[in-house]
Amino acid sequence: MDYKKEISCFFFDHFIDWGLSETFSKYLNAFVLGVIVLVLVFLADMLVRKVLRNLAAYISKSSKTNFDDLLIKNRVPRRLAHILPLYLLIGALPFVLDDFLEIEHVFSVILNLIGVILALRIIRALLHTLRDYFKTVPGLRDKPIDSYIQVFMIFAWVFTIFYAISLLTPVSLGQALGTFGAASAIILLIFKDTILGFVASIQVAINDMVRIGDWITFEKYGADGDVVEINLATVKVQNFDMTITTIPTYALISDSFKNWRGMTDSPGRRIKRSLYIKQDSIKFLTDEDIQRFKRIGLITDYLTNMEEKLARINERDDSDKSIQINGSNLTNVGLFRKYMETYIQNHSAIHKEMLLMCRQLAPTAQGIPLEVYCFSKDKKWENYEYIMADLFDHFLAAVPYFDLELFEYPSSPNRDNFIDVSQ
């Protein structure tokens, strides 16, 4: 105690000896000690910051991991450098303001609040470092790390706020937290979206519904593109026109959306498109038709085998072939369907080990749909579109060779039905 008194009154005694008044000497003594302490604290801050910065740079260069680089990027060493100067300042406060207890208490509260804010900034920098580091880990790169970091930050902010209340008021930290529990209903109402987002982000991660980088289609929100960020409250989707759509995180579990990850992870991308054949162009094939169609290389062997097979069947059943509908016959639409299937099977860009077929769907008002169902080897969007267009370019041009017609609406009504309103 004598040691403390001796330091705090060092300049005071000299000022009294110089003939200054006692009151003025107290203020002047506090001012001089304060200036000295601030200078020492400033020098200590510069020294510690420089030492930590050089130490961090040395460790970063010699280390193989990038975690220390991220610590420097998020200014963790710089934040830590302020701890020692702040501790010195708090320790020196009783010596500087020994004669001003009320002012000492005010400054003590202020410095403690600064310490709490500094601790919060250090925690925030560490969490951001962990976030950046986890995003470089292959197994965690597509996980909603931002959501969990934000949850920890919310808890840190809540604790900081209540600790600051306990410093500024007579209410203890335990009482403040107790009040927080009593007001939980109001708090749940205020943070409803945050809580829903947190629960949703956990369910999304556990059920592996969405990852960063997934292509999703969410028609309700007009989203069609890649997931670039998953936060506590929102999911950001970069659409293919480079616009950004923001979706509430809880909408991923409450609404329906399409995730294309299964397609991107599979060996091929599905092609599913139909041609609509006019019904009145469908007919049975005559012997002359069969001989003519044998000139089409892809179905020559098929026609030869089917011609022999049908002849045996009709002979066995003693079918009266004077009427073409009798017995077993080939049709031009069935032959064209076989041609389409054979063409797809021989196409180099089509995945042969995945489902491949050409099927006839139920008749519609627009005609008979012939649907191609197969998978392209190349899943890249522009290449996929090129492959699909290449297939149907050929099929569209091949339709007339089988005496078939495609359905299409008339290009324009009869001009005689129009009234010339210009006259």
Stockholm file with secondary structure:
# STOCKHOLM 1.0

chainA/1-423         MDYKKEISCFFFDHFIDWGLSETFSKYLNAFVLGVIVLVLVFLADMLVRKVLRNLAAYISKSSKTNFDDLLIKNRVPRRLAHILPLYLLIGALPFVLDDFLEIEHVFSVILNLIGVILALRIIRALLHTLRDYFKTVPGLRDKPIDSYIQVFMIFAWVFTIFYAISLLTPVSLGQALGTFGAASAIILLIFKDTILGFVASIQVAINDMVRIGDWITFEKYGADGDVVEINLATVKVQNFDMTITTIPTYALISDSFKNWRGMTDSPGRRIKRSLYIKQDSIKFLTDEDIQRFKRIGLITDYLTNMEEKLARINERDDSDKSIQINGSNLTNVGLFRKYMETYIQNHSAIHKEMLLMCRQLAPTAQGIPLEVYCFSKDKKWENYEYIMADLFDHFLAAVPYFDLELFEYPSSPNRDNFIDVSQ
#=GR chainA/1-423 SS CHHHHHHHTHHHHHHHHTTCCHHHHHHHHHHHHHHHHHHHHHHHHHHHHHHHHHHHHHHHHHCSSSHHHHHHHTTHHHHHTTHHHHHHHHHHHHHHTTTCHHHHHHHHHHHHHHHHHHHHHHHHHHHHHHHHHHTTSTTTTTSCHHHHHHHHHHHHHHHHHHHHHHHHSSCCHHHHHHHHHHTHHHHHHHTHHHHHHHHHHHHHHHTTCCCTTCEEEEGGGTEEEEEEEECSSEEEEEETTSCEEEEETTHHHHSCCEETHHHHHSSSEEEEEEEEECGGGCCBCCHHHHHHHTTSGGGHHHHHHHHHHHHHHHHHHTCCTTSTTSSCCCBHHHHHHHHHHHHHHTCTTBCTTSCCEEEECCCBTTBEEEEEEEEESCCSHHHHHHHHHHHHHHHHHHGGGGTCCBCCCCSSCCGGGCCCTTC
#=GC SS_cons         CHHHHHHHTHHHHHHHHTTCCHHHHHHHHHHHHHHHHHHHHHHHHHHHHHHHHHHHHHHHHHCSSSHHHHHHHTTHHHHHTTHHHHHHHHHHHHHHTTTCHHHHHHHHHHHHHHHHHHHHHHHHHHHHHHHHHHTTSTTTTTSCHHHHHHHHHHHHHHHHHHHHHHHHSSCCHHHHHHHHHHTHHHHHHHTHHHHHHHHHHHHHHHTTCCCTTCEEEEGGGTEEEEEEEECSSEEEEEETTSCEEEEETTHHHHSCCEETHHHHHSSSEEEEEEEEECGGGCCBCCHHHHHHHTTSGGGHHHHHHHHHHHHHHHHHHTCCTTSTTSSCCCBHHHHHHHHHHHHHHTCTTBCTTSCCEEEECCCBTTBEEEEEEEEESCCSHHHHHHHHHHHHHHHHHHGGGGTCCBCCCCSSCCGGGCCCTTC
//
